[in-house]
């Protein structure tokens, strides 16, 4: 069932291929998702409410290019944990 889950099949498709009841497949898929969420929560450096923002820094206008990341603008991504720490990361400059 895990192989079918990783292959992004629906629970109904996986149940048919594995010769199981659809409800059994649904229960197993739910358990897989709950375990993935628990593992992700254990590794997450943030807790509670967080704010996320992005900005692009660089020349105000590059002739012939429009929009985000146009030209040689540098993307900057930030995460703020309410009442806590701030994490920022600067992306690589597009060439």
LOGULUM-300305 format. One record per atom (N, C-alpha, C, CB): atom name; y, x, z; residue number from 0. Coordinates in nm, 3 decimals. Glycine has a CB too. Layout:
<atome = CA&py = Y&px = X&pz = Z&num = NUM>
...
This chain:
<atome = N&py = -0.119&px = 0.082&pz = 0.000&num = 0>
<atome = CA&py = 0.000&px = 0.000&pz = 0.000&num = 0>
<atome = C&py = 0.125&px = 0.086&pz = 0.000&num = 0>
<atome = CB&py = 0.000&px = -0.093&pz = 0.120&num = 0>
<atome = N&py = 0.118&px = 0.200&pz = 0.068&num = 1>
<atome = CA&py = 0.235&px = 0.289&pz = 0.072&num = 1>
<atome = C&py = 0.268&px = 0.340&pz = -0.068&num = 1>
<atome = CB&py = 0.210&px = 0.406&pz = 0.167&num = 1>
<atome = N&py = 0.166&px = 0.366&pz = -0.146&num = 2>
<atome = CA&py = 0.187&px = 0.411&pz = -0.284&num = 2>
<atome = C&py = 0.261&px = 0.304&pz = -0.364&num = 2>
<atome = CB&py = 0.052&px = 0.444&pz = -0.353&num = 2>
<atome = N&py = 0.225&px = 0.180&pz = -0.347&num = 3>
<atome = CA&py = 0.292&px = 0.070&pz = -0.418&num = 3>
<atome = C&py = 0.434&px = 0.051&pz = -0.367&num = 3>
<atome = CB&py = 0.212&px = -0.060&pz = -0.403&num = 3>
<atome = N&py = 0.452&px = 0.069&pz = -0.235&num = 4>
<atome = CA&py = 0.585&px = 0.058&pz = -0.176&num = 4>
<atome = C&py = 0.678&px = 0.165&pz = -0.236&num = 4>
<atome = CB&py = 0.578&px = 0.073&pz = -0.021&num = 4>
<atome = N&py = 0.628&px = 0.288&pz = -0.245&num = 5>
<atome = CA&py = 0.707&px = 0.398&pz = -0.301&num = 5>
<atome = C&py = 0.733&px = 0.381&pz = -0.450&num = 5>
<atome = CB&py = 0.636&px = 0.531&pz = -0.276&num = 5>
<atome = N&py = 0.644&px = 0.310&pz = -0.518&num = 6>
<atome = CA&py = 0.661&px = 0.285&pz = -0.661&num = 6>
<atome = C&py = 0.760&px = 0.171&pz = -0.686&num = 6>
<atome = CB&py = 0.527&px = 0.252&pz = -0.725&num = 6>
<atome = N&py = 0.817&px = 0.114&pz = -0.578&num = 7>
<atome = CA&py = 0.918&px = 0.008&pz = -0.586&num = 7>
<atome = C&py = 0.863&px = -0.120&pz = -0.647&num = 7>
<atome = CB&py = 1.036&px = 0.056&pz = -0.668&num = 7>
<atome = N&py = 0.737&px = -0.150&pz = -0.617&num = 8>
<atome = CA&py = 0.679&px = -0.278&pz = -0.658&num = 8>
<atome = C&py = 0.713&px = -0.383&pz = -0.555&num = 8>
<atome = CB&py = 0.525&px = -0.266&pz = -0.676&num = 8>
<atome = N&py = 0.712&px = -0.509&pz = -0.595&num = 9>
<atome = CA&py = 0.732&px = -0.616&pz = -0.498&num = 9>
<atome = C&py = 0.605&px = -0.630&pz = -0.416&num = 9>
<atome = CB&py = 0.768&px = -0.750&pz = -0.569&num = 9>
<atome = N&py = 0.617&px = -0.697&pz = -0.302&num = 10>
<atome = CA&py = 0.501&px = -0.718&pz = -0.216&num = 10>
<atome = C&py = 0.396&px = -0.802&pz = -0.288&num = 10>
<atome = CB&py = 0.543&px = -0.785&pz = -0.085&num = 10>
<atome = N&py = 0.440&px = -0.898&pz = -0.368&num = 11>
<atome = CA&py = 0.345&px = -0.982&pz = -0.442&num = 11>
<atome = C&py = 0.267&px = -0.899&pz = -0.544&num = 11>
<atome = CB&py = 0.418&px = -1.099&pz = -0.512&num = 11>
<atome = N&py = 0.336&px = -0.810&pz = -0.615&num = 12>
<atome = CA&py = 0.268&px = -0.724&pz = -0.712&num = 12>
<atome = C&py = 0.170&px = -0.630&pz = -0.642&num = 12>
<atome = CB&py = 0.370&px = -0.644&pz = -0.793&num = 12>
<atome = N&py = 0.212&px = -0.573&pz = -0.530&num = 13>
<atome = CA&py = 0.126&px = -0.481&pz = -0.455&num = 13>
<atome = C&py = 0.005&px = -0.553&pz = -0.400&num = 13>
<atome = CB&py = 0.204&px = -0.414&pz = -0.341&num = 13>
<atome = N&py = 0.024&px = -0.676&pz = -0.352&num = 14>
<atome = CA&py = -0.088&px = -0.753&pz = -0.298&num = 14>
<atome = C&py = -0.192&px = -0.780&pz = -0.406&num = 14>
<atome = CB&py = -0.038&px = -0.885&pz = -0.237&num = 14>
<atome = N&py = -0.146&px = -0.812&pz = -0.524&num = 15>
<atome = CA&py = -0.238&px = -0.839&pz = -0.634&num = 15>
<atome = C&py = -0.317&px = -0.713&pz = -0.673&num = 15>
<atome = CB&py = -0.161&px = -0.893&pz = -0.757&num = 15>
<atome = N&py = -0.248&px = -0.599&pz = -0.680&num = 16>
<atome = CA&py = -0.315&px = -0.474&pz = -0.717&num = 16>
<atome = C&py = -0.412&px = -0.426&pz = -0.609&num = 16>
<atome = CB&py = -0.211&px = -0.366&pz = -0.744&num = 16>
<atome = N&py = -0.379&px = -0.451&pz = -0.482&num = 17>
<atome = CA&py = -0.463&px = -0.404&pz = -0.371&num = 17>
<atome = C&py = -0.564&px = -0.509&pz = -0.327&num = 17>
<atome = CB&py = -0.376&px = -0.365&pz = -0.254&num = 17>
<atome = N&py = -0.564&px = -0.624&pz = -0.391&num = 18>
<atome = CA&py = -0.655&px = -0.734&pz = -0.356&num = 18>
<atome = C&py = -0.638&px = -0.777&pz = -0.211&num = 18>
<atome = CB&py = -0.801&px = -0.693&pz = -0.382&num = 18>
<atome = N&py = -0.511&px = -0.794&pz = -0.171&num = 19>
<atome = CA&py = -0.478&px = -0.841&pz = -0.037&num = 19>
<atome = C&py = -0.400&px = -0.972&pz = -0.047&num = 19>
<atome = CB&py = -0.396&px = -0.734&pz = 0.041&num = 19>
<atome = N&py = -0.387&px = -1.039&pz = 0.066&num = 20>
<atome = CA&py = -0.304&px = -1.159&pz = 0.071&num = 20>
<atome = C&py = -0.157&px = -1.118&pz = 0.061&num = 20>
<atome = CB&py = -0.331&px = -1.240&pz = 0.201&num = 20>
<atome = N&py = -0.076&px = -1.203&pz = 0.002&num = 21>
<atome = CA&py = 0.066&px = -1.174&pz = -0.012&num = 21>
<atome = C&py = 0.133&px = -1.156&pz = 0.123&num = 21>
<atome = CB&py = 0.134&px = -1.284&pz = -0.090&num = 21>
<atome = N&py = 0.097&px = -1.238&pz = 0.223&num = 22>
<atome = CA&py = 0.156&px = -1.227&pz = 0.355&num = 22>
<atome = C&py = 0.124&px = -1.094&pz = 0.421&num = 22>
<atome = CB&py = 0.108&px = -1.342&pz = 0.444&num = 22>
<atome = N&py = 0.005&px = -1.043&pz = 0.398&num = 23>
<atome = CA&py = -0.033&px = -0.912&pz = 0.451&num = 23>
<atome = C&py = 0.053&px = -0.802&pz = 0.389&num = 23>
<atome = CB&py = -0.183&px = -0.883&pz = 0.426&num = 23>
<atome = N&py = 0.073&px = -0.810&pz = 0.260&num = 24>
<atome = CA&py = 0.156&px = -0.712&pz = 0.191&num = 24>
<atome = C&py = 0.300&px = -0.720&pz = 0.240&num = 24>
<atome = CB&py = 0.150&px = -0.733&pz = 0.039&num = 24>
<atome = N&py = 0.351&px = -0.841&pz = 0.258&num = 25>
<atome = CA&py = 0.487&px = -0.858&pz = 0.310&num = 25>
<atome = C&py = 0.501&px = -0.796&pz = 0.448&num = 25>
<atome = CB&py = 0.524&px = -1.006&pz = 0.315&num = 25>
<atome = N&py = 0.401&px = -0.817&pz = 0.535&num = 26>
<atome = CA&py = 0.405&px = -0.761&pz = 0.670&num = 26>
<atome = C&py = 0.403&px = -0.608&pz = 0.666&num = 26>
<atome = CB&py = 0.287&px = -0.813&pz = 0.752&num = 26>
<atome = N&py = 0.318&px = -0.551&pz = 0.581&num = 27>
<atome = CA&py = 0.312&px = -0.406&pz = 0.569&num = 27>
<atome = C&py = 0.442&px = -0.348&pz = 0.514&num = 27>
<atome = CB&py = 0.195&px = -0.366&pz = 0.479&num = 27>
<atome = N&py = 0.498&px = -0.411&pz = 0.413&num = 28>
<atome = CA&py = 0.625&px = -0.363&pz = 0.357&num = 28>
<atome = C&py = 0.736&px = -0.369&pz = 0.461&num = 28>
<atome = CB&py = 0.663&px = -0.447&pz = 0.234&num = 28>
<atome = N&py = 0.737&px = -0.476&pz = 0.544&num = 29>
<atome = CA&py = 0.837&px = -0.487&pz = 0.650&num = 29>
<atome = C&py = 0.819&px = -0.374&pz = 0.752&num = 29>
<atome = CB&py = 0.827&px = -0.625&pz = 0.719&num = 29>
<atome = N&py = 0.694&px = -0.342&pz = 0.787&num = 30>
<atome = CA&py = 0.668&px = -0.233&pz = 0.881&num = 30>
<atome = C&py = 0.714&px = -0.099&pz = 0.823&num = 30>
<atome = CB&py = 0.519&px = -0.227&pz = 0.915&num = 30>
<atome = N&py = 0.693&px = -0.078&pz = 0.694&num = 31>
<atome = CA&py = 0.739&px = 0.045&pz = 0.630&num = 31>
<atome = C&py = 0.892&px = 0.056&pz = 0.640&num = 31>
<atome = CB&py = 0.695&px = 0.049&pz = 0.481&num = 31>
<atome = N&py = 0.962&px = -0.055&pz = 0.611&num = 32>
<atome = CA&py = 1.108&px = -0.055&pz = 0.615&num = 32>
<atome = C&py = 1.159&px = -0.031&pz = 0.757&num = 32>
<atome = CB&py = 1.164&px = -0.187&pz = 0.561&num = 32>
<atome = N&py = 1.094&px = -0.094&pz = 0.857&num = 33>
<atome = CA&py = 1.136&px = -0.077&pz = 0.995&num = 33>
<atome = C&py = 1.119&px = 0.068&pz = 1.039&num = 33>
<atome = CB&py = 1.057&px = -0.170&pz = 1.088&num = 33>
<atome = N&py = 1.009&px = 0.130&pz = 0.998&num = 34>
<atome = CA&py = 0.984&px = 0.270&pz = 1.034&num = 34>
<atome = C&py = 1.086&px = 0.361&pz = 0.966&num = 34>
<atome = CB&py = 0.841&px = 0.312&pz = 0.994&num = 34>
<atome = N&py = 1.119&px = 0.334&pz = 0.840&num = 35>
<atome = CA&py = 1.219&px = 0.414&pz = 0.770&num = 35>
<atome = C&py = 1.355&px = 0.401&pz = 0.839&num = 35>
<atome = CB&py = 1.230&px = 0.369&pz = 0.622&num = 35>
<atome = N&py = 1.391&px = 0.280&pz = 0.881&num = 36>
<atome = CA&py = 1.519&px = 0.258&pz = 0.949&num = 36>
<atome = C&py = 1.522&px = 0.331&pz = 1.083&num = 36>
<atome = CB&py = 1.543&px = 0.107&pz = 0.971&num = 36>
<atome = N&py = 1.411&px = 0.332&pz = 1.156&num = 37>
<atome = CA&py = 1.405&px = 0.401&pz = 1.285&num = 37>
<atome = C&py = 1.419&px = 0.552&pz = 1.266&num = 37>
<atome = CB&py = 1.272&px = 0.369&pz = 1.358&num = 37>
<atome = N&py = 1.354&px = 0.607&pz = 1.166&num = 38>
<atome = CA&py = 1.364&px = 0.751&pz = 1.139&num = 38>
<atome = C&py = 1.506&px = 0.788&pz = 1.097&num = 38>
<atome = CB&py = 1.266&px = 0.792&pz = 1.030&num = 38>
<atome = N&py = 1.569&px = 0.704&pz = 1.016&num = 39>
<atome = CA&py = 1.706&px = 0.730&pz = 0.972&num = 39>
<atome = C&py = 1.803&px = 0.724&pz = 1.091&num = 39>
<atome = CB&py = 1.748&px = 0.629&pz = 0.863&num = 39>
<atome = N&py = 1.781&px = 0.630&pz = 1.182&num = 40>
<atome = CA&py = 1.869&px = 0.616&pz = 1.298&num = 40>
<atome = C&py = 1.856&px = 0.736&pz = 1.392&num = 40>
<atome = CB&py = 1.836&px = 0.487&pz = 1.374&num = 40>
<atome = N&py = 1.735&px = 0.792&pz = 1.403&num = 41>
<atome = CA&py = 1.714&px = 0.909&pz = 1.489&num = 41>
<atome = C&py = 1.789&px = 1.030&pz = 1.437&num = 41>
<atome = CB&py = 1.565&px = 0.940&pz = 1.500&num = 41>
<atome = N&py = 1.799&px = 1.045&pz = 1.306&num = 42>
<atome = CA&py = 1.862&px = 1.161&pz = 1.246&num = 42>
<atome = C&py = 2.012&px = 1.144&pz = 1.223&num = 42>
<atome = CB&py = 1.796&px = 1.194&pz = 1.117&num = 42>
<atome = N&py = 2.064&px = 1.024&pz = 1.240&num = 43>
<atome = CA&py = 2.205&px = 0.997&pz = 1.213&num = 43>
<atome = C&py = 2.294&px = 1.058&pz = 1.321&num = 43>
<atome = CB&py = 2.229&px = 0.845&pz = 1.204&num = 43>
<atome = N&py = 2.394&px = 1.137&pz = 1.282&num = 44>
<atome = CA&py = 2.481&px = 1.198&pz = 1.383&num = 44>
<atome = C&py = 2.584&px = 1.102&pz = 1.441&num = 44>
<atome = CB&py = 2.552&px = 1.316&pz = 1.324&num = 44>
<atome = N&py = 2.595&px = 0.981&pz = 1.388&num = 45>
<atome = CA&py = 2.695&px = 0.885&pz = 1.432&num = 45>
<atome = C&py = 2.629&px = 0.765&pz = 1.499&num = 45>
<atome = CB&py = 2.781&px = 0.839&pz = 1.315&num = 45>
<atome = N&py = 2.703&px = 0.703&pz = 1.592&num = 46>
<atome = CA&py = 2.655&px = 0.582&pz = 1.658&num = 46>
<atome = C&py = 2.771&px = 0.484&pz = 1.668&num = 46>
<atome = CB&py = 2.596&px = 0.615&pz = 1.801&num = 46>
<atome = N&py = 2.742&px = 0.357&pz = 1.663&num = 47>
<atome = CA&py = 2.848&px = 0.257&pz = 1.674&num = 47>
<atome = C&py = 2.920&px = 0.236&pz = 1.542&num = 47>
<atome = CB&py = 2.946&px = 0.297&pz = 1.781&num = 47>
<atome = N&py = 3.048&px = 0.199&pz = 1.553&num = 48>
<atome = CA&py = 3.128&px = 0.171&pz = 1.434&num = 48>
<atome = C&py = 3.181&px = 0.301&pz = 1.373&num = 48>
<atome = CB&py = 3.244&px = 0.077&pz = 1.468&num = 48>
<atome = N&py = 3.175&px = 0.309&pz = 1.242&num = 49>
<atome = CA&py = 3.230&px = 0.425&pz = 1.171&num = 49>
<atome = C&py = 3.322&px = 0.377&pz = 1.061&num = 49>
<atome = CB&py = 3.116&px = 0.513&pz = 1.114&num = 49>
<atome = N&py = 3.419&px = 0.462&pz = 1.027&num = 50>
<atome = CA&py = 3.509&px = 0.435&pz = 0.914&num = 50>
<atome = C&py = 3.486&px = 0.543&pz = 0.810&num = 50>
<atome = CB&py = 3.659&px = 0.431&pz = 0.960&num = 50>
<atome = N&py = 3.481&px = 0.504&pz = 0.685&num = 51>
<atome = CA&py = 3.457&px = 0.597&pz = 0.575&num = 51>
<atome = C&py = 3.571&px = 0.585&pz = 0.476&num = 51>
<atome = CB&py = 3.319&px = 0.570&pz = 0.507&num = 51>
<atome = N&py = 3.618&px = 0.701&pz = 0.426&num = 52>
<atome = CA&py = 3.726&px = 0.700&pz = 0.328&num = 52>
<atome = C&py = 3.708&px = 0.817&pz = 0.233&num = 52>
<atome = CB&py = 3.864&px = 0.706&pz = 0.398&num = 52>
<atome = N&py = 3.765&px = 0.803&pz = 0.115&num = 53>
<atome = CA&py = 3.760&px = 0.910&pz = 0.015&num = 53>
<atome = C&py = 3.898&px = 0.925&pz = -0.045&num = 53>
<atome = CB&py = 3.654&px = 0.880&pz = -0.095&num = 53>
<atome = N&py = 3.928&px = 1.046&pz = -0.087&num = 54>
<atome = CA&py = 4.055&px = 1.075&pz = -0.155&num = 54>
<atome = C&py = 4.028&px = 1.181&pz = -0.260&num = 54>
<atome = CB&py = 4.165&px = 1.122&pz = -0.055&num = 54>
<atome = N&py = 4.118&px = 1.188&pz = -0.356&num = 55>
<atome = CA&py = 4.111&px = 1.291&pz = -0.459&num = 55>
<atome = C&py = 4.240&px = 1.369&pz = -0.456&num = 55>
<atome = CB&py = 4.085&px = 1.230&pz = -0.601&num = 55>
<atome = N&py = 4.232&px = 1.501&pz = -0.442&num = 56>
<atome = CA&py = 4.351&px = 1.586&pz = -0.434&num = 56>
<atome = C&py = 4.357&px = 1.675&pz = -0.557&num = 56>
<atome = CB&py = 4.349&px = 1.670&pz = -0.305&num = 56>
<atome = N&py = 4.478&px = 1.698&pz = -0.602&num = 57>
<atome = CA&py = 4.498&px = 1.783&pz = -0.718&num = 57>
<atome = C&py = 4.623&px = 1.742&pz = -0.792&num = 57>
<atome = CB&py = 4.376&px = 1.777&pz = -0.812&num = 57>
<atome = N&py = 4.631&px = 1.779&pz = -0.917&num = 58>
<atome = CA&py = 4.747&px = 1.746&pz = -0.999&num = 58>
<atome = C&py = 4.767&px = 1.595&pz = -1.003&num = 58>
<atome = CB&py = 4.732&px = 1.802&pz = -1.142&num = 58>
<atome = N&py = 4.894&px = 1.553&pz = -1.004&num = 59>
<atome = CA&py = 4.921&px = 1.410&pz = -1.005&num = 59>
<atome = C&py = 4.879&px = 1.346&pz = -1.137&num = 59>
<atome = CB&py = 5.068&px = 1.384&pz = -0.979&num = 59>
<atome = N&py = 4.890&px = 1.422&pz = -1.245&num = 60>
<atome = CA&py = 4.850&px = 1.367&pz = -1.375&num = 60>
<atome = C&py = 4.802&px = 1.481&pz = -1.464&num = 60>
<atome = CB&py = 4.967&px = 1.289&pz = -1.442&num = 60>
<atome = N&py = 4.690&px = 1.460&pz = -1.525&num = 61>
<atome = CA&py = 4.639&px = 1.554&pz = -1.623&num = 61>
<atome = C&py = 4.644&px = 1.483&pz = -1.756&num = 61>
<atome = CB&py = 4.493&px = 1.604&pz = -1.588&num = 61>
<atome = N&py = 4.718&px = 1.539&pz = -1.851&num = 62>
<atome = CA&py = 4.741&px = 1.473&pz = -1.979&num = 62>
<atome = C&py = 4.609&px = 1.437&pz = -2.046&num = 62>
<atome = CB&py = 4.825&px = 1.562&pz = -2.070&num = 62>
<atome = N&py = 4.598&px = 1.311&pz = -2.086&num = 63>
<atome = CA&py = 4.481&px = 1.265&pz = -2.160&num = 63>
<atome = C&py = 4.365&px = 1.217&pz = -2.073&num = 63>
<atome = CB&py = 4.433&px = 1.374&pz = -2.247&num = 63>
<atome = N&py = 4.375&px = 1.233&pz = -1.944&num = 64>
<atome = CA&py = 4.266&px = 1.190&pz = -1.856&num = 64>
<atome = C&py = 4.320&px = 1.093&pz = -1.753&num = 64>
<atome = CB&py = 4.198&px = 1.310&pz = -1.786&num = 64>
<atome = N&py = 4.242&px = 0.989&pz = -1.725&num = 65>
<atome = CA&py = 4.284&px = 0.889&pz = -1.628&num = 65>
<atome = C&py = 4.173&px = 0.865&pz = -1.528&num = 65>
<atome = CB&py = 4.324&px = 0.759&pz = -1.698&num = 65>
<atome = N&py = 4.208&px = 0.807&pz = -1.416&num = 66>
<atome = CA&py = 4.109&px = 0.763&pz = -1.319&num = 66>
<atome = C&py = 4.072&px = 0.868&pz = -1.217&num = 66>
<atome = CB&py = 3.987&px = 0.720&pz = -1.389&num = 66>
<atome = N&py = 3.978&px = 0.831&pz = -1.130&num = 67>
<atome = CA&py = 3.933&px = 0.919&pz = -1.023&num = 67>
<atome = C&py = 3.861&px = 1.041&pz = -1.080&num = 67>
<atome = CB&py = 3.841&px = 0.845&pz = -0.927&num = 67>
<atome = N&py = 3.887&px = 1.152&pz = -1.019&num = 68>
<atome = CA&py = 3.820&px = 1.273&pz = -1.060&num = 68>
<atome = C&py = 3.868&px = 1.327&pz = -1.194&num = 68>
<atome = CB&py = 3.675&px = 1.250&pz = -1.066&num = 68>
<atome = N&py = 3.979&px = 1.273&pz = -1.245&num = 69>
<atome = CA&py = 4.029&px = 1.318&pz = -1.375&num = 69>
<atome = C&py = 4.075&px = 1.462&pz = -1.366&num = 69>
<atome = CB&py = 4.143&px = 1.227&pz = -1.424&num = 69>
<atome = N&py = 4.045&px = 1.535&pz = -1.468&num = 70>
<atome = CA&py = 4.088&px = 1.674&pz = -1.470&num = 70>
<atome = C&py = 4.018&px = 1.757&pz = -1.366&num = 70>
<atome = CB&py = 4.237&px = 1.683&pz = -1.450&num = 70>
<atome = N&py = 4.098&px = 1.826&pz = -1.286&num = 71>
<atome = CA&py = 4.041&px = 1.915&pz = -1.186&num = 71>
<atome = C&py = 4.071&px = 1.866&pz = -1.045&num = 71>
<atome = CB&py = 4.095&px = 2.057&pz = -1.205&num = 71>
<atome = N&py = 4.070&px = 1.737&pz = -1.023&num = 72>
<atome = CA&py = 4.095&px = 1.684&pz = -0.890&num = 72>
<atome = C&py = 3.974&px = 1.710&pz = -0.800&num = 72>
<atome = CB&py = 4.126&px = 1.533&pz = -0.896&num = 72>
<atome = N&py = 4.002&px = 1.735&pz = -0.672&num = 73>
<atome = CA&py = 3.900&px = 1.768&pz = -0.575&num = 73>
<atome = C&py = 3.870&px = 1.646&pz = -0.488&num = 73>
<atome = CB&py = 3.944&px = 1.887&pz = -0.487&num = 73>
<atome = N&py = 3.746&px = 1.594&pz = -0.490&num = 74>
<atome = CA&py = 3.714&px = 1.480&pz = -0.404&num = 74>
<atome = C&py = 3.696&px = 1.525&pz = -0.259&num = 74>
<atome = CB&py = 3.586&px = 1.409&pz = -0.454&num = 74>
<atome = N&py = 3.754&px = 1.449&pz = -0.166&num = 75>
<atome = CA&py = 3.738&px = 1.475&pz = -0.022&num = 75>
<atome = C&py = 3.687&px = 1.347&pz = 0.040&num = 75>
<atome = CB&py = 3.873&px = 1.522&pz = 0.044&num = 75>
<atome = N&py = 3.581&px = 1.357&pz = 0.118&num = 76>
<atome = CA&py = 3.513&px = 1.243&pz = 0.177&num = 76>
<atome = C&py = 3.518&px = 1.259&pz = 0.328&num = 76>
<atome = CB&py = 3.365&px = 1.231&pz = 0.126&num = 76>
<atome = N&py = 3.553&px = 1.154&pz = 0.402&num = 77>
<atome = CA&py = 3.562&px = 1.164&pz = 0.547&num = 77>
<atome = C&py = 3.495&px = 1.049&pz = 0.617&num = 77>
<atome = CB&py = 3.705&px = 1.171&pz = 0.589&num = 77>
<atome = N&py = 3.435&px = 1.078&pz = 0.733&num = 78>
<atome = CA&py = 3.372&px = 0.976&pz = 0.818&num = 78>
<atome = C&py = 3.430&px = 0.992&pz = 0.958&num = 78>
<atome = CB&py = 3.215&px = 0.990&pz = 0.818&num = 78>
<atome = N&py = 3.479&px = 0.884&pz = 1.016&num = 79>
<atome = CA&py = 3.535&px = 0.884&pz = 1.150&num = 79>
<atome = C&py = 3.451&px = 0.791&pz = 1.237&num = 79>
<atome = CB&py = 3.685&px = 0.840&pz = 1.149&num = 79>
<atome = N&py = 3.400&px = 0.845&pz = 1.347&num = 80>
<atome = CA&py = 3.330&px = 0.762&pz = 1.444&num = 80>
<atome = C&py = 3.436&px = 0.710&pz = 1.540&num = 80>
<atome = CB&py = 3.216&px = 0.841&pz = 1.519&num = 80>
<atome = N&py = 3.445&px = 0.580&pz = 1.558&num = 81>
<atome = CA&py = 3.548&px = 0.523&pz = 1.644&num = 81>
<atome = C&py = 3.538&px = 0.582&pz = 1.784&num = 81>
<atome = CB&py = 3.536&px = 0.369&pz = 1.650&num = 81>
<atome = N&py = 3.648&px = 0.640&pz = 1.831&num = 82>
<atome = CA&py = 3.650&px = 0.700&pz = 1.964&num = 82>
<atome = C&py = 3.566&px = 0.827&pz = 1.973&num = 82>
<atome = CB&py = 3.603&px = 0.601&pz = 2.066&num = 82>
<atome = N&py = 3.536&px = 0.886&pz = 1.860&num = 83>
<atome = CA&py = 3.447&px = 1.002&pz = 1.861&num = 83>
<atome = C&py = 3.493&px = 1.109&pz = 1.766&num = 83>
<atome = CB&py = 3.307&px = 0.961&pz = 1.825&num = 83>
<atome = N&py = 3.400&px = 1.169&pz = 1.697&num = 84>
<atome = CA&py = 3.427&px = 1.285&pz = 1.612&num = 84>
<atome = C&py = 3.454&px = 1.246&pz = 1.467&num = 84>
<atome = CB&py = 3.311&px = 1.382&pz = 1.618&num = 84>
<atome = N&py = 3.506&px = 1.342&pz = 1.394&num = 85>
<atome = CA&py = 3.535&px = 1.325&pz = 1.252&num = 85>
<atome = C&py = 3.453&px = 1.425&pz = 1.174&num = 85>
<atome = CB&py = 3.688&px = 1.342&pz = 1.223&num = 85>
<atome = N&py = 3.397&px = 1.382&pz = 1.061&num = 86>
<atome = CA&py = 3.322&px = 1.470&pz = 0.971&num = 86>
<atome = C&py = 3.385&px = 1.459&pz = 0.834&num = 86>
<atome = CB&py = 3.170&px = 1.434&pz = 0.967&num = 86>
<atome = N&py = 3.422&px = 1.572&pz = 0.776&num = 87>
<atome = CA&py = 3.476&px = 1.571&pz = 0.640&num = 87>
<atome = C&py = 3.396&px = 1.665&pz = 0.552&num = 87>
<atome = CB&py = 3.625&px = 1.611&pz = 0.640&num = 87>
<atome = N&py = 3.396&px = 1.637&pz = 0.425&num = 88>
<atome = CA&py = 3.328&px = 1.723&pz = 0.330&num = 88>
<atome = C&py = 3.408&px = 1.724&pz = 0.201&num = 88>
<atome = CB&py = 3.182&px = 1.676&pz = 0.305&num = 88>
<atome = N&py = 3.427&px = 1.843&pz = 0.148&num = 89>
<atome = CA&py = 3.498&px = 1.859&pz = 0.023&num = 89>
<atome = C&py = 3.395&px = 1.878&pz = -0.087&num = 89>
<atome = CB&py = 3.598&px = 1.979&pz = 0.028&num = 89>
<atome = N&py = 3.408&px = 1.800&pz = -0.191&num = 90>
<atome = CA&py = 3.316&px = 1.809&pz = -0.303&num = 90>
<atome = C&py = 3.349&px = 1.928&pz = -0.391&num = 90>
<atome = CB&py = 3.318&px = 1.681&pz = -0.384&num = 90>
<atome = N&py = 3.264&px = 1.954&pz = -0.486&num = 91>
<atome = CA&py = 3.290&px = 2.063&pz = -0.579&num = 91>
<atome = C&py = 3.389&px = 2.017&pz = -0.685&num = 91>
<atome = CB&py = 3.158&px = 2.113&pz = -0.645&num = 91>
<atome = N&py = 3.466&px = 2.109&pz = -0.734&num = 92>
<atome = CA&py = 3.568&px = 2.079&pz = -0.833&num = 92>
<atome = C&py = 3.502&px = 2.057&pz = -0.968&num = 92>
<atome = CB&py = 3.672&px = 2.193&pz = -0.841&num = 92>
<atome = N&py = 3.524&px = 1.943&pz = -1.034&num = 93>
<atome = CA&py = 3.466&px = 1.922&pz = -1.166&num = 93>
<atome = C&py = 3.529&px = 2.015&pz = -1.268&num = 93>
<atome = CB&py = 3.483&px = 1.775&pz = -1.210&num = 93>
<atome = N&py = 3.450&px = 2.061&pz = -1.362&num = 94>
<atome = CA&py = 3.503&px = 2.154&pz = -1.464&num = 94>
<atome = C&py = 3.488&px = 2.095&pz = -1.601&num = 94>
<atome = CB&py = 3.431&px = 2.290&pz = -1.458&num = 94>
